[in-house]
Amino acid sequence: MSDAPRPAASRANTKKELPERFRNHRHVWVFVEYEHGRIHPVSLELIGEARKLADKLGVEVAGVLLGGSEPEMREAAAQASQFGADLNYIIADPILTDYRNQPYTKALTELVETYKPEILLLGATTLGRDLAGSVATTLRTGLTADCTELAIDDERSLAATRPTFGGSLLCTIHTLNFRPQMATVRPRVMAMPEADPSRVGRVVMHPLGMMEDDIVTKVMGFLADRESATAQLAYADIVVAGGLGLRSRENFQLVRDLAAVLGGEYGGSRPLVAKGWITADRQIGQTGKTIRPKLYIAAGISGAIQHRVGVEGADLIVAINIDPSAQIFDFAHLGVIGDAIEILPALTRAFQARLSVNRLAG
Amino acid sequence: MGALHIVVCIKQVPDSAQIRVHPIYNTIMRQGVPTIINPYDLFALEAALQLRDQFGGAVTVLTMGPPMAEESLRKALAFGADRAVLLTDRAFAGSDTLATTFALASAVSKIGETWGTPDIVFCGKQTIDGDTAQVGPGIASRLELNQLTYVAKISKLDLEAGAIEVERRAEGGTQLLSTKLPALVTMLEGSNEMRRGSLACALAAAQAEITVWNAAAAGIEDLLNCGLKGSPTIVKKVFAPGAHTVRAQQIELQDRNADDIARDLLDQIFIRQPQVEADLMRMASGQ
């Protein structure tokens, strides 16, 4: 009941009547996720998106940076400005060194209440989703999760489009009468903007106003992933993926072989996770990773909409499927109607041969 | 501190593998689509049952939905939950995540008044129909529970001290967190394997009395926070994803063997993406 699409007729005609207390909310904010010494790329992608929204609205883009060290935050703010932020709000306090829900919720909520943005965007990462739900509930405002498109409508409202029912449908959601209008977007859904090294922004420092003793949750440690497939798959230049058309877990090795020769990452469609052929962090699609590689090779994947929304940003999509009517041929650029189990190893051999020629020549 | 009391929030969802969209009206065709317990919720339920088995106490399952959602509660009872509460009222129809968390948080409070304050509220990490992952954090916020999302493992529970330690999935690694009870935990998929319910549980589940609450029974007086009225978001438009106009260029098969087809495909890839060719050649020549 909660987040299913409601009948379009139910309140689609609701008028915008923004209460007086929200009318001075201005500007588009991006929560800039900073952890372990770097900005999460999704935040820079969002600054690019925020820039477009702010230009349409005629307002500014602001980044929000929370962390333990002021010099680090200032450096990150400078980077955010190069990607398009006009100003950055910084709260630097040792309490914020590691992400914890309680102090981050307080910090972000207080900034919103003090400086009153009209739009607040966050990356749909484990951190962003943990934080966004708390902040939206505390502020009693609307939050649209995992958006694939953001636009401004004729009434200066944010039109946030997201897939629903596993991507079978898209719905456009508005938060007409509350501010800020909040949305999360998954990594790689929006394109990375160009940095402009000459661009500088203003900085506004703000105090946290909390004591460590106020905080119940303690971070006892952090174990970095040895192989951060999560990050590598989403940001890989070349991705090879398999689907049920591979017919067995053993045959999935053919996908890994090709990915290895290409120096790329491998993944699979959702049913493979259910079957245990691949781990959940290798799933590509609406409920898995969104990817934007230069080359995407999909072998034995039918191309259901839930998969499609996760790969549409690829520069070149190559589909291998034995079924000529498979949906994947509707959005792939190059197709081979054939058995993935035969074509994949042949393609691996072809690349090996071509690359070894170059190795000899080089 | 008394016996352990855990509340598990579950949701009945359409089996997404079988969802069809009406080709003309763009509506979900629910007729004939079987419903299941949201698969992510099963990891939460199993985690709760394991703790109850270890520490004693009771597991209460809670769902909000239409009267037919009772079916999901009976399944949860068959897995071994001790009691079930169905929160159902027309006033909840059209709830977005904020209104949903209001209703569920109210019901959790009422469960606390009725059977004892819960030590832990469990949720799945998200649902398969909405995929928002926002309801768990929303409930935690409203009830001021210490929030632990994407939990892969509960490492330690100390009821005497009212303390819990977990391994939480974070960006690029695992965060080890400790906090105090009461807490809200959303469980990560794959964190455990759902047990097979015993025959005794299955028989008991079929006979069990399910507590059914409407808004008033759950202690909700102000319906302005419920359903469409309590939802700040408005669905303006529902539509099917646009179809591509250009279909894939097919590599000619012409009765050739797989190697010839593959070489042809490779050439086409390099023609369309010279950058990929350049990158690969640089990699092959060892820089």
Interface residues (C-beta under 8 A of the other chain):
Chain A: M1 S2 D3 A4 P5 R6 A8 S10 R11 A12 T14 E33 E35 H36 H40 D98 Y99 R100 N101 Q102 T105 T125 T126 L127 R129 D130 A132 G133 S134 A136 T137 T138 R140 T141 G142 L143 T144 A145 D146 A159 P163 T164 F165 G166 G167 S168 L169 L170 C171 T172 I173 H174 T175 L176 N177 F178 V216 T217 K218 V219 M220 G221 F222 L223 A224 D225 S228 T230 A231 D237 I238 L262 G263 T279 A280 Q286 T287 K294 L295 I305 Q306 R308 V309 D315 L316 I317 V318 A319 I328 F329 D330 F331 A332 H333 L334 G335 V336 I337 G338 E342 I343 P345 A346 L347 R349 A350 F351 R354 L355 S356 N358 R359 A361 G362
Chain B: K11 P14 S16 I19 R20 V21 N26 I28 M64 G65 P66 F92 A93 G94 S95 D96 T97 L98 A99 T100 T101 T127 I128 D129 G130 D131 T132 A133 Q134 V135 G136 P137 G138 A140 S141 R142 N146 Q147 L148 T149 Y150 E165 R168 R169 A170 E171 G172 G173 T174 Q175 L176 L177 S178 T179 K180 E189 G190 L228 S231 P232 T233 I234 V235 K236 K237 V238 F239 A240 P241 A243 H244 R247 A248 Q249 Q250 I251 L253 N257 A258 D259 I261 A262 R263 L265 L266 Q268 I269 R272 Q273 Q275 V276 D279 L280 M281 M283 A284 S285 G286
